[in-house]
Amino acid sequence: MKNSGFNPLIIEYYKRRFKFAVIIVAVIFTLLFLRLWYLQILKGQLYRLRSEKNRIRLNETPSIRGKIFDRNGLLLVDNSPSYDLYVVPEEIRYPKETFNVLNRFVKFDLKESLNRYKNNNRLPFIPFLIKKNISRVELVLVENHRFSLAGVMIKVRPVRRYRYGSLASHLLGYLGKVTKSELNAEGLNLSPDDMVGRAGIEARYNKLLMGVKGGEQIEVDAMGRRIKVLNRVPPTSGYDLVLTIDTRLQRIVEDCLLGKKGAIVAMNPRDGEILAMASSPNYDPNIFIQGMDINEWKSLVSKKGAFLQNRAISGQYPPGSVFKIVTAISALEEGMIDTDDEIFCSGKYRVGDTVFRCWKRYGHGPISFYRAMAESCDIYFYKLGQRLGIEKIAKWAKELGLGRKTGIPLPGEKPGLVPTSKWKLKTYGIPWQIGDTLAVSIGQGYLLVSPIQMAVMISSIFNGGYIYQPRLIKEIRPYDKRFEKIFEQKRRKIKVKAKTLCVVKRSMIHVVEDKNGTGRRARVKGIRVAGKTGTAQLISTKERRSKDKDISNEIRDHAWFVAVAPADNPKIALSIIIEHGGHGGSTAAPIAAKIISEYLRWEKRDV
């Protein structure tokens, strides 16, 4: 009998295999269904948003930072185009060769750039930066070879330009890269590559100067290729600022500080406008524009001389004999002296076991108020200070604006220090001594002031008794009513009698005009100058005399001079400090004469 070939065992085997296959397929389809349900139902909205974000890209358009002018309309700070070199990764077949060719035309660190390029994780159509701010010559070379440089592109962006380098650098300030905390701050709308004000006017009025960014809403494909612009919002430029400073005077002031450490403030005593402000040594704000690494920054800030410090507002110094103006006002207001009363100066004054000396070794002999101010007799003011006591001296010093900030619209101002017995006990845990009072009465000891404070104080004596808040902004362009408060004149009347002010003004004229006046080197032909010298000692009189000319510069006295001119119709007030400059009369007073003569010559011609 012939075999039919039918085997029930084989059929049963294939039936089981088929059922198993059906189950596997069913499980796979079930899993696929569940995944689709998860993606489309549970996570559908999330992925739709992601899809939109991948399809639509927002590109920022930088705003143009506002310009800064001086009071005469001279442009001090503006913006210049920066030509930045980029490559588009998607369009470069041989990166190493392309970078080598570019390096022939543009100077950059080839190895560092290639390493950054290899580690670049951005989309292939996002431009990769090679170098910022290439030179005009480099730009021409790249443009001339563009046809052989596939994937190379130039982007133009505005960068800050300080047209006169270091001129008024501490007043203008500089820009620096935005920090992480600033990026996260609300309302600033900053990007990682943005530059913001870090000092001076640039920092104080950063929001006004920045403007508002614009932007483009661009449709792109999955590779980041630009398809079309969907929407465009133009940027709004920042406001322009017109300052109160006169560049001509600023140049003279800075020239007077060349090779020296110190500060000069020139102010209009009638309204508080700052006419010039300089701190030395200074710096060029342009060095910050392209950014610097941490080592370059450390090198800059560690340079001897504290280049970045604005000594005019943050330098705190003993005022020396300039403070005798305060002691004089205190004694006159408290009825402690009459201008005709004489005090005998033998050159030294003993209090207990301590001998206090006058700068004039053998003394001035019998001396009254006007001569004591003119010749800056220390013994006269020691005795006034002893009569007054520290609390009364401190009271009038604070009334004249010392020991507090002036309110000048710049970051970093320091308040100085007017010490009292309570302050010393709290700070050092020891009681106030009579010797402390005598030291303060001639501007030594714990007392500290800034040049801007001295300018404000001296102005108040000659403007009818008003402490003005210093002003730096003369105009904001275009006009905006919201900023009117910036121009509000803030002043305070000091509680000093007019008679007292007249006596002190007359005494300061004697300082300059008397034959033996310590400020006689501040005389200007045809102009009545009033002033007061100061020599802030860093070591004792006895030590200074013993070392004489061998004394090192680091412990040499600071030279002060404050002045107002013309004394009968004040137009300029000056506060000058030269660190380790020696005597105020020989170092700072001649500087005042030069500044006053130049400024009043211009001022007369400009009227």
Residue pairs with C-beta under 8 A, 6 or more apart in sequence:
39 47
54 220
54 222
55 219
55 220
56 217
56 218
56 219
56 220
56 230
57 217
57 218
57 219
57 220
57 224
58 215
58 216
58 217
58 218
59 215
59 216
59 218
60 191
60 213
60 214
60 215
61 213
61 214
61 215
61 216
61 233
61 234
61 235
62 157
62 158
62 213
62 235
63 210
63 211
63 212
63 213
63 214
63 235
63 236
63 237
63 238
64 79
64 158
64 211
64 235
64 237
64 238
65 79
65 158
65 160
65 209
65 210
65 211
65 237
65 238
66 208
66 209
66 210
66 211
66 237
66 238
66 239
66 240
66 241
67 75
67 77
67 78
67 79
67 240
67 241
68 75
68 76
68 77
68 78
68 172
68 201
68 209
68 240
68 241
68 243
69 75
69 76
69 240
69 241
69 242
69 243
70 76
70 242
70 243
70 245
70 246
70 247
70 250
71 242
71 243
71 244
71 245
71 246
71 474
72 246
72 247
72 248
73 242
74 247
75 163
76 162
76 163
76 164
76 167
76 168
76 172
76 243
76 247
77 160
77 161
77 162
77 163
77 172
78 161
78 163
79 158
79 159
79 160
79 161
80 158
80 159
80 161
81 156
81 157
81 158
81 159
82 132
82 133
82 156
82 157
82 158
82 159
83 133
83 134
83 136
83 139
83 154
83 155
83 156
84 129
84 131
84 132
84 133
84 134
84 154
84 155
84 156
84 157
85 102
85 106
85 108
85 129
85 130
85 131
85 132
85 134
85 138
85 142
85 152
85 154
86 127
86 128
86 129
86 130
86 152
86 153
86 154
86 155
87 95
87 98
87 99
87 102
87 117
87 127
87 128
87 130
87 151
87 152
87 153
88 124
88 125
88 126
88 127
88 128
88 151
88 153
89 95
89 117
89 120
89 122
89 124
89 125
89 126
89 128
89 151
90 124
90 125
90 151
90 223
91 150
91 151
92 98
92 150
92 151
93 150
95 114
95 117
96 114
98 149
98 150
98 151
98 152
99 110
99 113
99 114
99 117
99 130
100 110
101 145
101 148
101 149
102 108
102 130
102 142
102 149
102 152
103 110
105 138
105 141
105 142
105 145
106 130
106 131
106 134
106 138
106 141
106 142
107 138
108 130
108 131
113 130
113 131
116 128
117 128
120 128
122 128
123 223
123 224
124 223
124 224
125 220
125 223
125 224
125 225
125 226
126 224
127 153
127 155
132 290
133 159
133 289
133 290
134 142
134 154
139 154
142 149
142 152
142 154
143 154
146 152
159 195
159 289
159 290
160 175
160 195
160 285
160 286
160 289
161 286
161 289
162 169
162 172
162 174
162 284
162 285
162 286
164 247
165 284
165 286
166 254
166 282
166 283
166 284
166 285
167 247
167 250
167 251
167 254
168 245
168 247
168 250
168 254
168 277
168 278
169 200
169 282
169 283
169 284
169 285
170 199
170 200
170 277
170 278
170 279
170 282
170 309
170 310
170 311
170 312
171 200
171 201
171 243
171 245
171 274
171 277
171 278
171 310
171 410
171 472
172 200
172 201
172 202
172 285
173 197
173 198
173 199
173 200
173 201
173 202
173 203
173 204
173 285
174 197
174 198
174 199
174 200
174 202
174 283
174 285
174 288
175 195
175 196
175 197
175 198
175 202
175 285
175 288
175 289
176 195
176 196
176 198
176 288
177 193
177 194
177 195
177 196
177 291
178 190
178 191
178 192
178 193
178 194
178 195
178 196
182 188
182 190
182 196
183 190
183 191
183 192
189 212
189 213
190 196
195 289
196 203
196 206
196 210
197 203
197 204
197 205
197 206
197 209
198 288
199 308
199 310
199 411
199 412
200 310
200 410
200 411
201 241
201 243
201 410
201 472
202 209
202 285
203 411
204 409
204 410
204 411
205 241
205 409
205 473
208 238
208 239
208 241
208 476
208 483
209 238
209 239
209 241
210 238
211 235
211 236
211 237
211 238
211 239
212 235
212 236
213 235
214 232
214 233
214 234
214 235
214 236
215 232
215 233
216 229
216 231
216 232
216 233
217 229
217 230
217 231
217 232
218 226
218 227
218 228
218 229
218 230
219 226
219 227
219 228
219 229
219 230
220 226
220 227
221 227
239 476
239 477
239 478
239 480
239 483
240 476
240 477
241 473
241 475
241 476
241 477
242 473
242 474
242 475
242 476
242 477
243 472
243 473
243 474
244 268
244 273
244 274
244 275
244 471
244 472
244 473
244 474
245 274
245 275
245 276
245 277
245 472
246 275
246 276
246 599
246 602
248 598
248 602
249 266
249 275
249 276
249 595
249 598
249 599
249 602
250 276
250 277
250 278
252 276
252 594
252 595
252 598
252 599
253 264
253 266
253 276
253 277
253 278
253 595
254 278
254 280
254 282
256 264
256 591
256 594
256 595
257 263
257 264
257 278
257 279
257 280
257 578
258 280
260 280
260 578
260 579
260 581
261 280
261 281
261 305
261 311
261 578
261 579
261 580
262 279
262 280
262 311
262 558
262 576
262 577
262 578
262 579
262 581
263 277
263 278
263 279
263 280
263 310
263 311
263 312
263 315
263 451
263 575
263 576
263 577
264 276
264 277
264 278
264 312
264 451
264 574
264 575
264 576
264 577
264 591
264 595
265 274
265 276
265 277
265 312
265 451
265 452
265 454
265 455
265 574
265 575
266 274
266 275
266 276
266 277
266 455
266 572
266 573
266 574
266 595
266 599
267 273
267 274
267 275
267 455
267 456
267 459
267 470
267 572
267 573
267 574
267 575
268 275
268 571
268 572
268 573
269 458
269 459
269 460
269 462
269 463
269 468
269 564
269 570
269 571
269 572
269 573
270 463
270 570
270 571
271 468
271 471
271 489
272 456
272 459
272 468
272 469
272 470
272 471
272 489
272 491
273 470
273 471
273 474
274 408
274 470
274 471
274 472
275 572
275 599
277 312
277 452
278 312
279 309
279 310
279 311
279 312
279 315
280 311
281 305
281 306
281 307
282 307
283 300
283 307
283 308
287 300
292 300
300 307
300 308
301 307
301 308
309 315
310 410
310 412
311 451
311 577
311 579
312 450
312 451
312 452
313 406
313 408
313 410
313 412
313 413
313 414
313 450
313 451
313 452
314 412
314 413
314 414
314 450
315 414
315 450
315 451
315 577
316 414
316 416
316 417
316 448
316 449
316 450
317 448
317 449
317 450
317 536
317 558
317 560
317 577
317 579
318 443
318 444
318 445
318 447
318 448
318 449
318 536
318 537
318 558
319 443
319 447
319 449
319 454
319 534
319 536
319 560
320 442
320 443
320 444
320 534
320 535
320 536
320 537
320 557
320 558
320 560
320 584
321 376
321 378
321 442
321 443
321 518
321 532
321 533
321 534
321 535
321 560
321 584
322 443
322 454
322 532
322 533
322 534
322 560
322 561
322 562
322 584
323 397
323 440
323 441
323 442
323 443
323 447
323 449
323 534
324 373
324 376
324 381
324 441
324 442
324 443
324 532
325 457
325 458
325 461
325 504
325 508
325 532
325 562
326 393
326 396
326 397
326 400
326 402
326 457
327 381
327 384
327 385
327 388
327 393
327 441
327 442
328 369
328 373
328 381
328 384
328 503
328 504
328 507
329 396
329 400
329 496
329 500
329 504
330 336
330 384
330 388
330 392
330 393
330 395
330 396
330 397
331 337
331 384
331 387
331 388
332 500
332 503
332 504
333 396
333 496
333 497
333 500
334 388
334 392
336 384
336 387
336 388
337 369
337 384
338 369
339 368
339 369
339 370
339 503
340 368
340 369
341 368
341 369
342 366
342 367
342 368
343 366
343 367
343 368
343 372
343 379
343 380
343 383
344 363
344 365
344 366
344 367
344 379
345 358
345 360
345 363
345 364
345 365
345 366
345 367
345 377
345 378
345 379
345 380
346 362
346 363
346 379
347 357
347 358
347 360
347 361
347 362
347 363
347 379
348 355
348 356
348 357
348 358
348 363
348 379
349 355
349 356
349 357
349 358
349 379
349 382
349 383
349 438
350 356
351 386
351 434
351 435
351 438
352 434
352 435
354 435
356 378
356 379
356 382
356 435
356 438
357 378
357 541
357 542
358 364
358 377
358 378
358 379
359 376
359 378
359 535
359 541
360 375
360 377
361 545
363 379
364 371
364 372
364 375
364 377
364 379
364 380
367 375
367 377
367 380
369 380
369 503
369 507
370 506
370 507
370 510
371 377
371 510
371 514
372 380
372 381
373 507
373 508
373 510
373 511
373 532
374 507
374 510
374 511
374 514
374 516
374 517
374 518
375 514
375 516
375 517
375 518
376 511
376 518
376 532
376 533
378 442
381 441
381 442
382 438
382 441
382 442
384 441
385 393
385 437
385 438
385 440
385 441
385 442
386 434
386 437
386 438
386 441
388 437
388 441
389 437
390 419
390 420
390 421
390 432
390 436
390 437
390 440
391 420
391 421
393 437
393 440
393 441
394 403
394 418
394 419
394 420
396 496
397 403
397 418
397 447
398 404
398 418
399 494
399 495
399 496
400 457
400 460
400 467
400 494
400 496
401 453
401 456
401 457
401 460
401 467
401 494
402 416
402 418
402 449
402 453
402 457
403 415
403 416
403 417
403 418
404 415
404 416
405 413
405 414
405 415
406 413
406 452
406 453
406 456
406 469
406 470
407 413
407 469
407 470
407 490
408 452
408 469
408 470
408 472
409 470
409 471
409 472
409 473
409 486
410 472
413 450
413 452
414 450
416 448
416 449
416 450
416 453
417 423
417 446
417 447
417 448
418 447
419 436
419 440
419 445
419 446
419 447
420 432
421 431
421 432
423 446
424 430
424 431
424 432
424 436
424 446
425 431
425 432
436 445
436 446
439 445
439 446
439 447
440 446
440 447
443 534
443 536
444 536
444 537
451 575
451 576
451 577
452 470
452 575
454 560
454 562
454 575
455 470
455 562
455 573
455 574
455 575
456 467
456 468
456 470
457 467
457 562
458 532
458 562
458 563
458 564
458 573
458 574
458 575
459 466
459 468
459 564
459 570
459 573
460 466
460 467
460 468
460 494
461 501
461 504
461 505
461 508
461 564
462 505
462 530
462 564
462 567
462 570
462 573
463 570
464 501
465 493
465 494
465 496
465 498
465 501
466 491
466 492
466 493
466 494
467 491
467 492
467 493
467 494
468 489
468 490
468 491
469 489
469 490
469 491
471 487
471 489
473 486
473 487
476 483
476 486
505 530
505 567
508 530
508 531
508 532
508 564
508 567
509 528
509 529
509 530
509 567
510 517
511 517
511 518
511 519
511 530
511 531
511 532
511 533
512 519
512 520
512 522
512 523
512 529
512 530
512 531
512 563
512 589
513 520
513 523
513 528
514 520
518 533
518 584
518 585
518 589
519 529
519 531
519 532
519 533
519 561
519 563
519 584
519 585
519 589
520 585
520 589
521 585
521 586
521 589
521 590
521 593
522 529
522 531
522 561
522 563
522 589
522 590
522 592
522 593
522 596
523 529
523 593
524 565
524 593
524 596
524 597
524 600
525 597
527 565
527 566
527 596
527 597
527 600
528 565
528 566
528 567
528 568
529 563
529 564
529 565
529 566
529 567
529 592
529 593
529 596
530 563
530 564
530 565
530 567
531 561
531 562
531 563
531 564
531 589
531 592
532 561
532 562
532 563
533 560
533 561
533 583
533 584
533 585
533 588
533 589
534 559
534 560
534 561
534 562
534 584
535 557
535 558
535 559
535 560
535 582
535 583
535 584
535 585
536 557
536 558
536 559
536 560
537 544
537 557
538 555
538 556
538 557
538 558
538 580
539 551
539 555
544 551
544 557
553 580
554 580
555 580
556 580
556 581
556 582
557 580
557 581
557 582
557 583
558 577
558 578
558 579
558 580
558 581
559 576
559 577
559 578
559 581
559 582
559 583
559 584
559 586
559 587
559 588
560 576
560 577
560 584
560 588
561 574
561 576
561 584
561 585
561 588
561 589
561 591
561 592
562 573
562 574
562 575
562 576
563 573
563 574
563 576
563 589
563 592
563 596
564 570
564 572
564 573
564 574
565 571
565 572
565 596
565 600
566 600
571 599
571 600
571 603
572 595
572 596
572 599
572 600
572 603
574 592
574 595
574 596
576 588
576 591
576 592
577 588
578 587
578 588
578 591
581 587
581 588
